Amino acid sequence: MVSVKSQGECQLEDGQPLCLCPLGYNGDQCQNSICQSYCYRGTCTVTTAGPVCQCEPGFSGTRCTESTSDDNSCAPNPCRNGGNCIIIDGKRQCNCTRNYVGDECKTFRLEESNPCSSYPCLNSGICKISAGEAKCICTSEWKGKTCSIPVDCRNWCYNGGSCSDDIDRDSASLPICQCAEGFTGVRCELPSELSAEEVDTSSSNTATVIIGIFVAIVALVVAIVVAWLWQRQRGKGISHVRLEENGGTVEMTNPMYLHASDDQEDDPNPVFTLHDSMH
């Protein structure tokens, strides 16, 4: 059964389920919002031609990334050595390539010694070096060490979920979604029935694996013990027994355990002898 998010409709096409997404959503289950994080400094509106940004005062461009102020403009590009200029909080910032650092990407640094080369800044955040350590400068819509946490709840909760916009910008906590009935997850992205079923299946599979491993270990231990006992029993043999009798020693010899000559091996009537060591 195909699960369709609340903003989509499911229909059968050639016997196969197909999700019909409304304007502004896409994905196999209509789970993706086209407007999510699209406009840097503006409000996103979905049209038949695609998402359109209504920029905040002082910003322009298709995604509101350009400042209309001469002092904070990225034109011409101030970033050197392949760096990319982005306006963050009204100020231009250079997103440098891996081997360059600095406000305008002028300083060369080997990738191995560049803290920013392996430090991911998400959602158009820019990595800067402060006191020898990498630090992300986030756009106004994002926060956290790697700019992975939204400042507000716009387009954060799926399937009709809601959360409060009153979130501390300096907090590293994710927004908390109040999910609509029938959905669960951090962003209300999972049908609650499916989630419970997956948990039950996972628990059952884990128990089966544990039981199988336990049975295999027990069988291996039993096999080792049986083999050891069999080998020990096989190695046992009695070739000579000495008996004490009347102060003397009587030796009983069993021909089975003697290395006989060829003539003795053919004797059909072996003789058992007693030897008195006193005589």
Secondary structure as GFF3:
##gff-version 3
##sequence-region A 1 279
A	DSSP	beta_strand	9	13	.	.	.	ID=ss1
A	DSSP	beta_strand	16	20	.	.	.	ID=ss2
A	DSSP	beta_strand	25	26	.	.	.	ID=ss3
A	DSSP	beta_strand	32	33	.	.	.	ID=ss4
A	DSSP	beta_strand	42	47	.	.	.	ID=ss5
A	DSSP	beta_strand	50	55	.	.	.	ID=ss6
A	DSSP	beta_strand	59	60	.	.	.	ID=ss7
A	DSSP	beta_strand	66	67	.	.	.	ID=ss8
A	DSSP	three_ten_helix	70	72	.	.	.	ID=ss9
A	DSSP	beta_strand	84	88	.	.	.	ID=ss10
A	DSSP	beta_strand	91	95	.	.	.	ID=ss11
A	DSSP	beta_strand	100	101	.	.	.	ID=ss12
A	DSSP	beta_strand	107	108	.	.	.	ID=ss13
A	DSSP	three_ten_helix	111	113	.	.	.	ID=ss14
A	DSSP	three_ten_helix	115	118	.	.	.	ID=ss15
A	DSSP	beta_strand	126	130	.	.	.	ID=ss16
A	DSSP	beta_strand	133	137	.	.	.	ID=ss17
A	DSSP	beta_strand	142	143	.	.	.	ID=ss18
A	DSSP	beta_strand	149	150	.	.	.	ID=ss19
A	DSSP	beta_strand	183	184	.	.	.	ID=ss20
A	DSSP	beta_strand	190	191	.	.	.	ID=ss21
A	DSSP	alpha_helix	192	234	.	.	.	ID=ss22
A	DSSP	beta_strand	240	245	.	.	.	ID=ss23
A	DSSP	beta_strand	248	253	.	.	.	ID=ss24
A	DSSP	three_ten_helix	255	257	.	.	.	ID=ss25
A	DSSP	alpha_helix	262	265	.	.	.	ID=ss26
A	DSSP	beta_strand	273	276	.	.	.	ID=ss27
###
